[in-house]
Amino acid sequence: MLGLAPGGATRGVVYRVAEADWPATYAYLLEREQPTETYVEAQASVRFADGRRRSTLVFLSDVRHPQWAGSLSLERQAELIAGARGLSGRNIDYLRDLVEHLRAQEVCSRDMRRLLAMVEALESGV
């Protein structure tokens, strides 16, 4: 999951969760995605590929949170990611997985690919 930043638009996947499964699903999302409370929950109207709209739960990046990195240069982001570990493992592994998932969804993110290359170079000592 990626938190949404202010402005722009995004393309992604919307999941429908059965009402009976919602409490456990929501608890899981909070445990996995909110250990440092870097997101703000909100309702947003999403448009499906067929044009239908529906309100859904989204997680917005909290731009006031101390861990907000949206205004950092790619160079500084790479420095922070290289060699770092989070609660779920090595940060480079998370970034690599993100870039691969974006590629699989045919989302062209030059900045993410460039960031990954920069982090790989820093970690390899090049």
Backbone hydrogen bonds in HBPLUS format (Angstrom, degrees):
<---DONOR---> <-ACCEPTOR-->    atom                        ^
c    i                          cat <-CA-CA->   ^        H-A-AA   ^      H-
h    n   atom  resd res      DA  || num        DHA   H-A  angle D-A-AA Bond
n    s   type  num  typ     dist DA aas  dist angle  dist       angle   num
A0004-LEU N   A0059-PHE O   3.03 MM  55  6.46 159.7  2.07 145.5 149.2     1
A0061-SER N   A0004-LEU O   2.78 MM  57  5.49 163.8  1.81 134.8 140.5     2
A0021-ASP N   A0018-ALA O   2.83 MM   3  5.24 136.1  2.02 111.1 124.1     3
A0022-TRP N   A0018-ALA O   3.07 MM   4  6.24 122.0  2.42 148.4 164.1     4
A0022-TRP N   A0019-GLU O   3.23 MM   3  5.16 148.6  2.34  98.1 107.2     5
A0025-THR N   A0021-ASP O   2.99 MM   4  6.08 161.2  2.02 158.2 164.2     6
A0026-TYR N   A0022-TRP O   2.78 MM   4  5.80 170.9  1.79 164.8 166.3     7
A0027-ALA N   A0023-PRO O   3.04 MM   4  6.14 159.8  2.08 142.6 148.5     8
A0028-TYR N   A0024-ALA O   2.98 MM   4  6.14 155.9  2.04 144.0 150.5     9
A0029-LEU N   A0025-THR O   2.95 MM   4  6.25 160.3  1.98 151.3 156.4    10
A0030-LEU N   A0026-TYR O   2.98 MM   4  6.24 163.7  2.01 154.1 158.0    11
A0031-GLU N   A0027-ALA O   3.00 MM   4  6.20 160.2  2.04 148.7 154.1    12
A0032-ARG N   A0028-TYR O   2.90 MM   4  6.07 162.7  1.93 154.9 159.7    13
A0033-GLU N   A0029-LEU O   2.78 MM   4  5.66 165.6  1.80 153.2 157.9    14
A0034-GLN N   A0030-LEU O   2.96 MM   4  5.02 143.7  2.10 130.4 135.8    15
A0037-GLU N   A0034-GLN O   3.20 MM   3  4.58 156.9  2.25  93.0 100.0    16
A0062-ASP N   A0038-THR O   2.98 MM  24  5.66 163.1  2.01 155.8 150.3    17
A0040-VAL N   A0060-LEU O   2.71 MM  20  5.03 154.9  1.77 145.8 154.8    18
A0060-LEU N   A0040-VAL O   2.80 MM  20  5.03 175.1  1.80 151.8 150.1    19
A0042-ALA N   A0058-VAL O   3.01 MM  16  5.42 151.9  2.09 153.3 155.1    20
A0058-VAL N   A0042-ALA O   2.84 MM  16  5.42 159.6  1.88 160.2 162.2    21
A0044-ALA N   A0056-THR O   2.92 MM  12  5.51 155.4  1.98 151.3 159.0    22
A0056-THR N   A0044-ALA O   2.86 MM  12  5.51 150.1  1.95 145.6 154.2    23
A0046-VAL N   A0054-ARG O   2.82 MM   8  5.48 170.7  1.83 151.7 152.2    24
A0054-ARG N   A0046-VAL O   2.98 MM   8  5.48 146.5  2.10 146.7 157.0    25
A0048-PHE N   A0052-ARG O   2.76 MM   4  5.34 163.8  1.79 161.4 166.7    26
A0051-GLY N   A0048-PHE O   2.86 MM   3  5.25 162.1  1.89 118.7 122.4    27
A0065-HIS N   A0062-ASP O   2.97 MM   3  5.39 162.0  2.00 115.4 121.4    28
A0068-TRP N   A0065-HIS O   2.96 MM   3  5.44 168.6  1.97 123.1 125.6    29
A0072-LEU N   A0069-ALA O   3.07 MM   3  5.41 165.8  2.09 116.3 120.6    30
A0077-GLN N   A0073-SER O   2.94 MM   4  6.24 161.3  1.98 153.2 158.9    31
A0078-ALA N   A0074-LEU O   2.87 MM   4  6.05 160.9  1.90 150.1 154.8    32
A0079-GLU N   A0075-GLU O   3.06 MM   4  6.34 154.3  2.13 143.2 150.0    33
A0080-LEU N   A0076-ARG O   3.02 MM   4  6.31 153.7  2.09 149.1 155.6    34
A0081-ILE N   A0077-GLN O   2.93 MM   4  6.16 151.4  2.01 152.0 160.3    35
A0082-ALA N   A0078-ALA O   2.92 MM   4  5.92 169.4  1.93 155.6 158.2    36
A0084-ALA N   A0081-ILE O   2.95 MM   3  5.31 163.1  1.98 129.5 133.5    37
A0091-ASN N   A0084-ALA O   2.96 MM   7  5.64 175.4  1.97 139.1 140.5    38
A0086-GLY N   A0089-GLY O   2.74 MM   3  5.25 171.8  1.75 151.9 152.1    39
A0089-GLY N   A0086-GLY O   3.24 MM   3  5.25 169.9  2.25 107.0 109.7    40
A0093-ASP N   A0090-ARG O   3.17 MM   3  5.41 125.7  2.49  99.9 112.8    41
A0094-TYR N   A0090-ARG O   3.29 MM   4  6.70 153.2  2.36 146.5 153.5    42
A0095-LEU N   A0091-ASN O   2.94 MM   4  6.23 162.1  1.97 153.1 157.9    43
A0096-ARG N   A0092-ILE O   2.82 MM   4  5.96 162.3  1.85 148.4 153.5    44
A0097-ASP N   A0093-ASP O   2.94 MM   4  6.06 159.3  1.99 145.1 150.7    45
A0098-LEU N   A0094-TYR O   2.92 MM   4  6.14 154.1  1.99 146.6 154.1    46
A0099-VAL N   A0095-LEU O   2.93 MM   4  6.20 166.4  1.95 157.4 159.6    47
A0100-GLU N   A0096-ARG O   3.01 MM   4  6.22 158.8  2.06 146.9 153.0    48
A0101-HIS N   A0097-ASP O   2.92 MM   4  6.14 159.3  1.96 149.8 155.4    49
A0102-LEU N   A0098-LEU O   2.90 MM   4  6.15 159.4  1.94 155.3 161.2    50
A0103-ARG N   A0099-VAL O   2.96 MM   4  6.16 158.7  2.01 146.2 152.2    51
A0104-ALA N   A0100-GLU O   2.88 MM   4  6.14 156.4  1.93 149.3 155.9    52
A0105-GLN N   A0101-HIS O   3.06 MM   4  6.27 139.2  2.23 140.9 150.9    53
A0105-GLN N   A0102-LEU O   3.14 MM   3  5.12 127.9  2.42  94.7 108.3    54
A0107-VAL N   A0102-LEU O   2.80 MM   5  5.01 169.7  1.81 153.1 150.0    55
A0106-GLU N   A0103-ARG O   2.91 MM   3  4.88 156.2  1.97 107.0 111.8    56
A0113-ARG N   A0109-SER O   3.05 MM   4  6.37 163.7  2.08 157.2 161.9    57
A0114-ARG N   A0110-ARG O   2.79 MM   4  5.94 158.5  1.84 151.6 158.4    58
A0115-LEU N   A0111-ASP O   2.78 MM   4  5.93 156.4  1.84 146.4 153.3    59
A0116-LEU N   A0112-MET O   2.94 MM   4  6.13 160.5  1.98 146.4 151.1    60
A0117-ALA N   A0113-ARG O   3.02 MM   4  6.29 161.2  2.06 147.0 151.8    61
A0118-MET N   A0114-ARG O   2.95 MM   4  6.21 153.7  2.02 148.4 155.8    62
A0119-VAL N   A0115-LEU O   2.92 MM   4  6.19 158.2  1.96 153.7 159.4    63
A0120-GLU N   A0116-LEU O   2.86 MM   4  6.07 165.5  1.88 156.6 160.8    64
A0121-ALA N   A0117-ALA O   2.97 MM   4  6.12 154.5  2.04 142.4 149.4    65
A0122-LEU N   A0118-MET O   2.98 MM   4  6.24 157.5  2.03 146.0 152.0    66
A0123-GLU N   A0119-VAL O   2.85 MM   4  6.09 160.2  1.88 154.4 159.9    67
A0124-SER N   A0120-GLU O   2.95 MM   4  6.07 140.4  2.11 142.5 152.6    68
A0125-GLY N   A0121-ALA O   3.05 MM   4  6.09 115.3  2.48 136.4 151.3    69
A0126-VAL N   A0121-ALA O   2.95 MM   5  5.07 138.6  2.12 153.3 153.8    70
A0125-GLY N   A0122-LEU O   3.26 MM   3  5.15 148.7  2.36  94.6 103.7    71
